[in-house]
Amino acid sequence: MKSIKSICLMLVASVFFHASFAQNMMNEKTVEVGGAPMYPSKNIVENAVNSKDHTTLVAAVKAAGLVETLQGTGPFTVFAPTNAAFDMLPKGTVENLVKPENKAKLTSILTYHVVAGRLGTMELDEWIKKGSGTAELTTVAGGKLWVMKKDGKYMLKDENGGMATVTIGNVYQSNGVIHVIDHVVLPK
């Protein structure tokens, strides 16, 4: 009898725990990216794998061996190109980059999209103001990216003069923030 009571209490406690966990997930302020909610309690990789607009980026991150890094504590600011952004590259570029023999180049390109720290648009605005209209960021790859605002939109400029627009900003993660961009930015 006593063990049945214990089992019933454990079942009731389990139901309340799972209901509480589900309620917490529902109460999180999410941003929808690629048809999926991005949860601030999840890390960059846990969220990105659910975005149908970032399947190319996720495949590239896996091919480069960066999954573990982007699941780490960070914090990281990721400028995340969409599938459409990768599609703008010359035909065959992505297929060539994900080959094992091109892992170093792929890693260099992907880490060029990452900046150490959690830089939401509020922080970017401060940096842009301090930089008299342009913020210079140093990427994890060691290159430079410049951020500016044009017509209320955040723009990135790469080392080659290529430009990208932030289409969805401030997608907060447990280990950083993602800003979705419409072009792939490339290091020199």
N, C-alpha and C positions, 0 to 999 in steps of 0.2 A: 504494500500500500504506500509506504513511504517513498519507494523508488518511482512509483507512478506519479505521485505528487511532485517529485523533483523533476521528472521528465516534463510534466505539464508546465511547471514554472519556467523551465528552460525554453520550452516552445513559445510561451507567451513572451518571454524576454527577447527571444530571437525575432519574433514578429515585430515587436516594438523597435528593436534596433534597426531592422531592415526598413521599416516604415520611416523611421527617423532619418536614416541615410538617404532614402529616396526623396524625402521632403527637403533635405538640405540641398540635394542636387537640383531639385525643382526651384528652390529659392535663389540659386546662384544667378547673378546677372550675366547672361550669355550674349554672345554676338554670333549671328549666323554667318558661316563662311562655307561656301560650296554645298549649301543645302543641309548643313549640320550645325547644331549648336556647339560653340566652343566654350568649355567650362573652365573658369579661372582656377579651379582646384586640380585640374589635370595639367601635365607638362606639355611642352611643345609637340612632341612626337605623338603622344596620346590623342591630342586634338587633331593634328594635321592629317593623320591617317583616315579620319572621318570626312574630310573635305573632298568632294568629288572634283573640285577645281584645282586640287593640288596633288593629283596622283603621280604626275611626272616628277614633281619636287620630292615626294616621298620615295619614289623608286630611285632617284638620284642620291638621296641621303643614305639609303640602304646600300647602294653600290659603292658609295664613298666610305662606308663604314663609320658614319657620323651619328648613327641612331643613339648609341650609348652617350655620346657627348651631349646631344640635344635633349636627352632625358636627365642629364645631370642637374645639379643645383643652380648653375648659372650665377646670376641672371644673364639672359641673352635678349638682345633685340634682333629679331629676324625680319628682314625685308623679303617676303615670300612671293616669288613670281608664280602666277597662275599657269595652268596648262596652256592657255592661249598665248601667254608670254613666251613660253618655251617653243611653241609652234611657230613663232615669228623668226626664230633662228634659222639659218640656212638648212635646207633639207639634209637629213642624216647627221646633224650635229649632235643631238641628244643620244642617238643610237651609238655613235662613235664614242662619246664621252663616258658612257656607262660600261664600256669594255674594261676588263681588269687591267689591261696595259695602260689605260688612261686615267687610272684612279687618282694619281697625284694632281693632274690638271683639273679633274672634276672636283676634287677636294678644295683646290685653290679657288675655283669659281664659286662653289657653295659657301665657303667660309668668308668670301668677299661680301656675301649678303648678310653677314652676322656681325653685330657690334656687341662688345661686352657691356653689360649693364641693362637696366630696364628703362628705356627711353620712350615714354609715351608722348603724345603730341604736346602735352603741357611742357615737358622737359625739352622737346625739340623747339618749341616756341621760344623758350628761354635762351637756348643755344643760338638760335637764329637771330634773336635780338642782340645778344652779345657779339655776334659775328657780323653785325651791320647788314643783316639780310640773308646771310648764308652761314650755315653751321658746317664745320668740317668734322667728319667722323673718321676714326681709324677702325678699320674692320679687323676681325679676328685673323684674316689672311695677311694683315699688315699693310693693306692698301688704304686708299682714301676714297671716301664718298662725301658728296656735298649735298646738304638738304636746304631747300628754300621753299617759300610759299609763293604761289602764283594763282591769282584769282581764288584765294581761299583754299587751294589744294596744295598738299605737300608734294614736292618734286625732288627726285634724287638725280644727281649727275654723277656718272662714273668717271674713271680716269681717262677714258677715251672720248668723253663728251656725250656719251649716250645718256638718254633721259628715261626716267620711269616716273609714273604717277602713283601715289598711294591711293588705292581705290577703297580700301577698308582699313581704318586705323584703330589703334588701341584694342587689339584682341589680346586681353591679358591672360596669362598662363601662370601656373604655379612657379615656373622658373624663368619668367620673362614676359615679353610682349611681342606680338606679331603685327606687322603692317603688311597687308596684301598689296602687291605692286603689279603693274600691267606690262612690264618689260623686264627682261633679264639684264642685270647690270654686269659689266665685265671689267676685270682688272687689266692693267697694261700688260 
